[in-house]
């Protein structure tokens, strides 16, 4: 199968792997064809989000995505590319600090309803992989927009600091 990877230049690779994850294919390419290929990975279980990238213009986790012949792999959008498929997420993470997207120990006791707990449970599914920043049309044109995961973390109790 052939896949194409956006690096400084577009590069095509051929691998003989079936039913493999993108992460496995990238590791195979790095080991057998191109040791300079750079990508990030961590848990290999769709938990840490460090392997987020784009395939055929859609954000995926490389450890979960099954590669198909002809796939086009590229970096997440709306972030500075550090090298190959690795982007700098520091600016997006800094928005969480700006938004104070957590409950302070100085906050008065807040009683949560069962509905609040359900909303919080959904919001805590976010693994901070940055895919939402890549896909966000607002962040694409306004890099000062707090962004999707910061706003998701804040939920209904959105508090934006000075």
N, C-alpha and C positions, 0 to 999 in steps of 0.2 A: 504494500500500500504506500502511496505517496502522500506526504503532508508538506505544507508550506509554512515556514515560520518567518514572521516579521522580525528582523534584527536591524542592524544599521542598513543592511540590504535584505531583500527578500531572498530566503534560501529554501530550496526544496530538498527533502530527504526521503529516502525510500527505506522502509522497514518491513520485515517479514514477521509481523505479529498480528494475530487475530484476537478479537474480543478483549483488547487490552485497554487499560485506562491511559489517558493522555500522559499522566505522570510516569507510568511505566515506559511508554514510548519515548518520552523525553530522556529518561534515564538510560535507555538503550542507545539512543543517538549519542548522548554524552559519553557513554562508555566505549562504543564501538566505532563511531564515525567522526565526532566533533567534540573534543574535550573542552573546547572554549564556550560551548553553549551554556548559558547561565539562566537559571530559573530557581524559584524558591519552593520549598516544601517543608512540611513539619510532621504532623501527626499521621498523614496518609489515611485519615478516617473521616474527612469532611467536618472536622471539629475546629481546627485552628484557623483556617482561611488563608494561610500563607501562600497557597498554590493558585490563588485566583488569577485568571487570565481570560482572554476572549477567544472564542472559536466561532468562526463564521459570523462575526459581528454580534455574538451573544456572550455574556459573562458566564463562566463556568468555574468549578473547582476541578483542577487537573486530576486530582486523586479520585474523582467520582465520574468524570466524563469518559465515555467509551469512544475511542477514536474511530473515524470513518475515512475511507479513501478520499483524498481531495480536500481534507479539512485545512482551513487557513487559521493559523494560530498567531495571536498578537498580544501585546501588552494591554493592561487595563487603560482606558482612556482617562483624560482629565487628571493625570498625575505625571510627575517628572519621571522619565525612564532613567533608571540607574545603569542598567545594562540588560540587553536582550529582553527577557520576559519579566524582569524585576523592576518594580516601580517604587518610588518613595511615597509612603503613606503618612509621613509625619504631619503634613499640613491637615489632612482629614482628621487625624487623631487629636490634633490640637484644638479642633472645634469642640470636642467633647469637654475639654477644660474650659473653653470660653463659655459654653452653654451651661456649665455646672450641671452636667447630666447625671447627677447622683443625689442621694439624700444625705444631707449633712447631719453629723451627730448633734449639731446645735439646733436642728429643726425641732419644732414642738412635736409632741407625740401626734402622729397622724393615724387615724383608724381607717383601715382599708376594708371596703366591702368585698364580697365574693366577686362582683363584676370587676372591681379594681384588680383583684388578684388574677383574674383571667386575662385582662389586658396586659398586665405585667408579665405573665407567663408567655404570651405571644411575643412581646417586645424582647424578652430575654433570649429568644431563639437566635437573635443576631450574633454572628461570630466575628463581626468587625473585619470581614475580608476585603471590604472596599469595593465590591462589585457594584453596589448601589451608586457609589460616586462615579464609577465608570459609565453607568447607564443613565445617569441623571441629566436630563436636558437643561435643567435650570443651572446646575453646577457647571455645565459646559460653557455657559455664557456669563456666569457670575461666580467667580471663584471665591467671593466672600460669603456666599450663601452657606449657612451652617451645614447644610447637606442632609442627606437622607438618614444615615445611621445616627447622627447626633439628634435629629428631631425625633427619630423613632425611640431612642433611648429616653428622651424627655417625656414622650407621650403626652398625655393630657395635662401633666403638671409642668408644662414647658416654662422654664425660667431662663431668660437670657441675661447674662451679666452685663455690666456696664461696658 
